[in-house]
Amino acid sequence: MKQALYRRQFLQFLAASPLFAAENPKDDPKDMKDIFNIMDFEAKARVAIPPAHFGYLSTGVDDDKTLRANRAAFDKVYLRPRRMVDVSKIDTSVTLFGESWPTPIILAPAGSQKAYHPVGESATARAAAAADHLQIISTITSTPIEEVAKLHKRKIWYQLYSTNVWALTERMVRRAEAVGCPTLVITVDTQGGRNTETEARSYALDSRNCAACHPVTKDGRKGRRPIAMFDSFPMENITTTNPAQNWETIKKYRQLTKMKIVLKGLETAEDARLAVEHGVDGIVVSNHGGRAADSTRGTLEVLPEIVAAVNGKMPILIDGGFRRGTDIFKAMAIGASAVCIGRPYLWALGAYGQPGVAKVLDILTKEFRLAMTQSGTTSISAINKSHIGFQI
């Protein structure tokens, strides 16, 4: 019975999956005239991005429950519009670590962007620079950090996977410092590994020869694509996780760099308080886009307890399922300092390259500004919990 049920579930997954849509293209991914919202970019990306790569982009872990929880969380919060307020002038700007940005919308770190578009992170950097959005570059960048930094007119932040070899970790931090990165964003939610079933299932839908980009290891498994940040470093027995990392490791980072230290991947008030106690400069409320642990809450549901625990002592960023300007407004009303987007700009990158990323930023900025206007909030500081309500 279970096998029959799993088979039916898998067939339903294929029928509804964006991976299946890639085998049945209906839209021209070169034309943006019929793009009206972020979800439209996902439909285009299904056609433009190879199935295995789209599967990697789309995957959660286990049953993808956390992936779905991220989106479902937004439906539990509603806006409380205020009227008869002069909204002729709206200021969407935010300040993070003394730097002012025109909106709270940040491009989250995302690795291997050349898997979605040949220009990869360079196209993203150009779009971010043109609209003056903060960009966080990933450890798994497929474009060297030096090239990305040159394309962005402002200082980018660097996201770090602390490897199991400290010499490599130190080398990556030094490279980030050398290009002027002011902030080190340390991802802490992948230390235990993960089970990406949706990604694994996508391989069967891709007829390409993956060995061209992913060398096959001696035991027959698909190898890792070359990582720009690991260039010329001996890769034997290297992993992009460090299971031994703990709160004491923060001291090592403090001794290693003068960059601001932000922890990405906290989901509880307990860990938020520990971050404050250990002198961390900021946190990103994140479950890795639903691809860290399954059966957890959506990040928007987690946000209130973390805001209370931090109590204004540091900036709180958040990611996970943001698709509308109203989503961003809800997070800001609860107490977030800024919002990081991931899949939306990667969909657009895969479908349209730099113009697509620029369009995503434009859509979200306009929608967020409209949400502020409808709520009678003329600045970020005016947004508070009185402008939202929670469904019971």
C-alpha positions as CSV (number, residue, x, y, z in Angstrom):
1,M,0.0,0.0,0.0
2,K,2.7,2.4,0.9
3,Q,4.6,1.8,-2.3
4,A,1.4,2.5,-4.3
5,L,0.8,5.7,-2.3
6,Y,4.4,6.9,-2.9
7,R,4.1,6.1,-6.6
8,R,0.9,8.1,-6.9
9,Q,2.5,11.0,-4.9
10,F,5.5,11.0,-7.1
11,L,3.4,11.0,-10.3
12,Q,1.4,13.9,-8.9
13,F,4.7,15.6,-8.1
14,L,5.8,15.2,-11.7
15,A,2.5,16.4,-13.1
16,A,2.5,19.6,-11.0
17,S,6.2,20.1,-11.0
18,P,8.0,22.9,-12.7
19,L,10.4,20.2,-13.8
20,F,7.6,18.6,-15.9
21,A,6.8,22.0,-17.4
22,A,10.4,22.1,-18.7
23,E,9.5,19.2,-21.0
24,N,6.4,21.1,-22.3
25,P,7.5,24.6,-23.1
26,K,4.6,27.0,-24.0
27,D,6.1,30.4,-23.3
28,D,8.9,32.4,-25.1
29,P,11.4,33.0,-22.3
30,K,13.0,35.9,-24.3
31,D,10.1,38.3,-24.0
32,M,9.3,40.1,-20.7
33,K,6.1,41.9,-21.9
34,D,3.9,39.3,-20.3
35,I,5.6,39.4,-16.9
36,F,3.4,41.0,-14.3
37,N,4.7,39.5,-11.0
38,I,7.4,37.4,-9.5
39,M,5.5,34.1,-10.0
40,D,5.5,34.7,-13.8
41,F,9.3,34.5,-13.7
42,E,9.1,31.0,-12.2
43,A,7.0,29.9,-15.2
44,K,9.6,31.3,-17.6
45,A,12.5,29.7,-15.7
46,R,10.9,26.3,-15.9
47,V,11.4,26.5,-19.7
48,A,14.8,28.2,-19.7
49,I,16.8,26.4,-17.0
50,P,17.9,22.8,-17.6
51,P,15.7,20.3,-15.6
52,A,18.5,19.1,-13.2
53,H,19.5,22.7,-12.5
54,F,15.9,23.8,-12.0
55,G,15.5,20.9,-9.6
56,Y,18.5,22.1,-7.6
57,L,17.0,25.6,-7.5
58,S,13.5,24.3,-6.5
59,T,14.3,21.6,-4.0
60,G,13.6,21.7,-0.3
61,V,14.5,18.7,1.9
62,D,12.6,15.5,2.7
63,D,8.9,16.2,1.9
64,D,9.5,19.9,1.2
65,K,7.3,20.8,4.2
66,T,9.5,23.7,5.3
67,L,9.6,25.0,1.7
68,R,5.8,25.2,1.7
69,A,5.7,26.5,5.2
70,N,7.6,29.6,4.2
71,R,4.9,30.6,1.8
72,A,2.0,29.6,3.9
73,A,3.2,31.8,6.8
74,F,2.4,34.9,4.8
75,D,-1.2,34.0,4.5
76,K,-1.5,34.0,8.3
77,V,-0.7,37.7,8.5
78,Y,-2.9,40.5,7.0
79,L,-2.5,44.2,6.5
80,R,-4.4,46.9,8.4
81,P,-4.6,49.8,5.9
82,R,-4.7,53.3,7.3
83,R,-6.4,56.1,5.5
84,M,-6.4,59.9,5.4
85,V,-2.6,60.1,5.6
86,D,-0.4,62.3,3.4
87,V,1.5,59.7,1.4
88,S,2.6,62.0,-1.4
89,K,6.2,61.3,-0.3
90,I,7.4,57.8,0.5
91,D,10.9,57.0,1.8
92,T,11.7,53.3,1.5
93,S,15.4,53.6,2.5
94,V,17.0,51.6,5.3
95,T,20.4,51.7,7.1
96,L,22.5,48.7,7.9
97,F,25.7,49.0,9.8
98,G,25.9,52.7,8.9
99,E,25.3,52.2,5.2
100,S,22.1,53.6,3.7
101,W,20.3,51.6,1.0
102,P,17.3,52.8,-1.0
103,T,15.1,49.8,-0.1
104,P,15.2,46.9,2.4
105,I,15.4,44.4,-0.5
106,I,18.7,42.5,-0.6
107,L,19.9,39.9,-3.1
108,A,20.6,36.8,-0.9
109,P,23.6,34.7,-1.5
110,A,23.0,31.9,-4.0
111,G,25.7,29.7,-5.4
112,S,26.4,28.4,-8.9
113,Q,24.5,31.1,-10.8
114,K,26.2,30.1,-14.0
115,A,24.0,26.9,-13.8
116,Y,21.1,29.2,-14.6
117,H,22.7,31.7,-17.0
118,P,26.1,31.8,-18.7
119,V,27.0,35.2,-17.2
120,G,25.9,34.2,-13.7
121,E,26.8,36.4,-10.8
122,S,28.1,39.1,-13.1
123,A,24.7,39.7,-14.5
124,T,23.2,39.8,-11.0
125,A,25.9,42.3,-9.9
126,R,25.2,44.6,-12.7
127,A,21.4,44.6,-12.0
128,A,22.0,45.1,-8.3
129,A,24.4,48.0,-9.0
130,A,22.1,49.7,-11.4
131,A,19.3,49.8,-8.9
132,D,21.6,50.2,-5.8
133,H,20.6,47.1,-4.0
134,L,22.9,45.3,-1.5
135,Q,24.2,42.0,-2.9
136,I,25.6,39.1,-0.8
137,I,28.0,36.8,-2.8
138,S,28.0,33.1,-2.0
139,T,31.0,30.9,-1.1
140,I,29.8,28.7,-4.0
141,T,29.9,31.5,-6.5
142,S,30.7,30.4,-10.0
143,T,32.3,33.8,-10.7
144,P,35.3,34.9,-8.7
145,I,34.5,37.4,-5.9
146,E,37.0,39.9,-7.4
147,E,35.1,40.1,-10.7
148,V,31.7,40.5,-8.9
149,A,33.1,43.2,-6.6
150,K,34.3,45.3,-9.6
151,L,30.8,45.3,-11.1
152,H,29.0,46.5,-8.1
153,K,29.4,50.2,-7.3
154,R,28.9,49.6,-3.6
155,K,30.6,47.1,-1.2
156,I,29.1,43.6,-1.4
157,W,28.8,41.3,1.5
158,Y,30.4,37.8,1.6
159,Q,28.5,34.7,2.7
160,L,30.8,32.0,4.2
161,Y,30.4,28.2,4.4
162,S,33.0,27.4,7.1
163,T,34.7,24.4,5.6
164,N,36.3,21.5,7.6
165,V,39.7,22.9,6.8
166,W,40.4,26.2,8.7
167,A,43.2,27.2,6.3
168,L,40.7,27.3,3.4
169,T,38.1,29.2,5.5
170,E,40.8,31.7,6.4
171,R,41.8,32.1,2.8
172,M,38.2,32.8,1.7
173,V,37.8,35.4,4.4
174,R,41.0,37.1,3.3
175,R,39.8,37.3,-0.3
176,A,36.6,38.9,0.9
177,E,38.5,41.4,2.9
178,A,40.8,42.2,-0.1
179,V,37.9,43.3,-2.2
180,G,36.5,45.5,0.6
181,C,33.6,43.4,1.9
182,P,32.5,45.0,5.2
183,T,30.3,42.1,6.4
184,L,30.8,38.3,6.7
185,V,27.6,36.3,6.6
186,I,28.3,32.9,8.1
187,T,25.8,30.2,7.2
188,V,25.1,27.9,10.2
189,D,22.2,25.8,9.1
190,T,23.9,23.1,7.0
191,Q,26.3,21.6,9.4
192,G,24.3,18.4,9.6
193,G,23.9,17.9,5.9
194,R,20.6,17.6,4.1
195,N,18.4,15.3,2.1
196,T,17.3,17.0,-1.2
197,E,14.9,14.5,-2.7
198,T,13.3,16.9,-5.2
199,E,16.7,17.7,-6.6
200,A,17.6,14.0,-6.9
201,R,14.3,13.2,-8.7
202,S,15.0,16.0,-11.2
203,Y,18.1,14.2,-12.6
204,A,15.9,11.6,-14.3
205,L,14.2,14.4,-16.3
206,D,17.5,15.8,-17.7
207,S,19.0,14.0,-20.7
208,R,22.2,16.0,-20.8
209,N,25.6,14.6,-20.0
210,C,26.3,16.0,-16.6
211,A,29.9,14.8,-16.6
212,A,30.7,17.8,-18.8
213,C,30.4,20.0,-15.8
214,H,30.3,17.6,-12.9
215,P,33.2,15.2,-12.9
216,V,32.4,11.7,-11.8
217,T,34.2,10.5,-8.7
218,K,35.9,7.1,-8.4
219,D,32.9,5.5,-6.7
220,G,30.6,6.6,-9.6
221,R,28.9,9.6,-7.9
222,K,28.5,13.0,-9.5
223,G,31.4,15.2,-8.4
224,R,31.3,18.9,-7.5
225,R,31.6,21.7,-10.1
226,P,34.8,23.7,-9.7
227,I,34.3,26.4,-7.0
228,A,35.8,29.8,-7.8
229,M,36.6,30.6,-4.1
230,F,38.5,27.3,-3.8
231,D,40.7,28.0,-6.8
232,S,44.0,26.2,-6.7
233,F,43.4,25.0,-3.2
234,P,44.0,21.2,-2.7
235,M,40.5,19.8,-2.6
236,E,41.1,16.3,-1.2
237,N,38.7,15.6,1.7
238,I,37.3,19.2,1.7
239,T,33.7,19.7,2.6
240,T,31.6,22.9,2.6
241,T,30.3,22.3,6.1
242,N,32.0,22.2,9.4
243,P,30.1,19.9,11.8
244,A,32.4,20.9,14.7
245,Q,31.5,24.6,14.5
246,N,29.9,26.0,17.7
247,W,29.5,29.3,19.6
248,E,33.1,29.2,20.6
249,T,34.0,29.4,16.9
250,I,32.8,33.0,16.9
251,K,35.9,34.0,18.9
252,K,38.1,32.6,16.1
253,Y,36.2,34.7,13.5
254,R,36.6,37.8,15.7
255,Q,40.4,37.1,15.8
256,L,40.5,36.5,12.1
257,T,38.7,39.5,10.7
258,K,37.4,43.0,11.5
259,M,34.4,42.6,9.3
260,K,31.0,42.7,10.8
261,I,29.8,39.1,11.6
262,V,26.3,38.1,10.7
263,L,24.9,34.6,11.4
264,K,22.6,33.2,8.8
265,G,20.2,30.4,9.6
266,L,18.9,31.1,13.1
267,E,15.3,30.0,13.8
268,T,14.7,30.2,17.6
269,A,14.7,32.8,20.3
270,E,17.3,30.7,22.2
271,D,19.8,31.0,19.5
272,A,19.1,34.6,18.9
273,R,19.8,35.4,22.6
274,L,23.1,33.4,22.3
275,A,24.0,35.4,19.3
276,V,23.6,38.6,21.3
277,E,25.6,37.1,24.2
278,H,28.5,36.2,21.9
279,G,28.7,39.6,20.3
280,V,27.4,38.8,16.9
281,D,26.7,41.9,14.9
282,G,23.5,40.7,13.1
283,I,21.5,37.7,12.2
284,V,19.5,36.3,9.2
285,V,16.4,34.5,10.2
286,S,16.6,31.7,7.6
287,N,15.9,28.0,7.0
288,H,18.0,28.1,3.8
289,G,14.9,28.6,1.7
290,G,13.3,25.4,3.1
291,R,16.4,23.3,2.3
292,A,18.0,22.9,5.7
293,A,15.7,20.9,8.0
294,D,12.2,19.7,7.2
295,S,9.1,20.1,9.4
296,T,10.1,23.5,10.7
297,R,8.1,26.7,10.8
298,G,8.1,29.3,8.0
299,T,10.6,32.1,8.7
300,L,7.9,34.7,9.0
301,E,6.3,32.7,11.9
302,V,9.7,32.5,13.6
303,L,10.4,36.2,13.2
304,P,8.4,37.5,16.2
305,E,10.1,35.5,18.9
306,I,13.5,36.4,17.4
307,V,12.7,40.1,17.3
308,A,11.6,39.9,21.0
309,A,14.8,38.0,22.0
310,V,17.1,40.4,20.2
311,N,15.3,43.5,21.6
312,G,16.8,45.9,19.2
313,K,20.4,45.0,19.9
314,M,21.3,44.1,16.3
315,P,19.9,44.2,12.8
316,I,17.6,41.3,11.9
317,L,17.5,40.2,8.3
318,I,15.1,37.5,7.0
319,D,14.6,35.3,3.9
320,G,12.3,32.5,2.9
321,G,9.4,32.6,0.5
322,F,9.2,36.4,-0.2
323,R,7.3,36.9,-3.5
324,R,5.3,40.1,-3.0
325,G,5.9,43.6,-1.8
326,T,3.2,42.9,0.8
327,D,5.4,40.0,2.1
328,I,8.2,42.4,2.6
329,F,6.0,44.9,4.4
330,K,4.7,42.2,6.8
331,A,8.3,41.3,7.8
332,M,9.2,44.9,8.3
333,A,6.1,45.4,10.4
334,I,7.0,42.5,12.7
335,G,10.5,43.9,13.2
336,A,12.9,42.9,10.4
337,S,15.6,45.3,9.3
338,A,15.7,44.1,5.7
339,V,14.6,41.2,3.5
340,C,16.7,38.9,1.4
341,I,15.3,37.4,-1.8
342,G,16.7,34.3,-3.5
343,R,14.7,32.2,-5.9
344,P,12.9,35.2,-7.5
345,Y,16.0,36.8,-8.9
346,L,17.4,33.4,-9.9
347,W,14.3,32.5,-11.9
348,A,14.6,35.9,-13.6
349,L,18.4,35.4,-14.2
350,G,17.8,32.0,-15.8
351,A,15.0,33.3,-18.0
352,Y,16.3,36.7,-19.0
353,G,19.8,37.4,-17.6
354,Q,20.5,40.8,-16.2
355,P,17.3,42.5,-17.5
356,G,15.3,39.8,-15.6
357,V,17.0,40.5,-12.3
358,A,16.5,44.2,-12.8
359,K,12.8,43.6,-13.5
360,V,12.4,41.5,-10.3
361,L,13.9,44.3,-8.2
362,D,11.7,46.8,-9.9
363,I,8.5,44.8,-9.3
364,L,9.2,44.2,-5.7
365,T,10.2,47.8,-5.0
366,K,7.1,49.1,-6.6
367,E,4.9,46.6,-4.7
368,F,6.6,47.4,-1.4
369,R,6.2,51.1,-2.0
370,L,2.5,50.5,-2.8
371,A,2.0,48.5,0.4
372,M,3.6,51.4,2.4
373,T,1.3,53.8,0.7
374,Q,-1.9,51.8,1.4
375,S,-0.8,51.4,5.0
376,G,-0.2,55.1,5.5
377,T,3.5,54.6,6.3
378,T,5.7,57.2,4.7
379,S,9.0,55.8,6.0
380,I,10.4,52.5,7.2
381,S,10.5,53.7,10.8
382,A,6.7,54.3,10.6
383,I,6.0,50.7,9.9
384,N,5.1,48.7,13.0
385,K,2.9,45.9,14.3
386,S,-0.2,48.1,14.3
387,H,-0.2,47.9,10.5
388,I,-0.7,44.1,10.5
389,G,-2.9,41.5,12.2
390,F,-2.5,37.7,12.7
391,Q,-5.1,35.1,11.8
392,I,-5.8,32.7,14.7
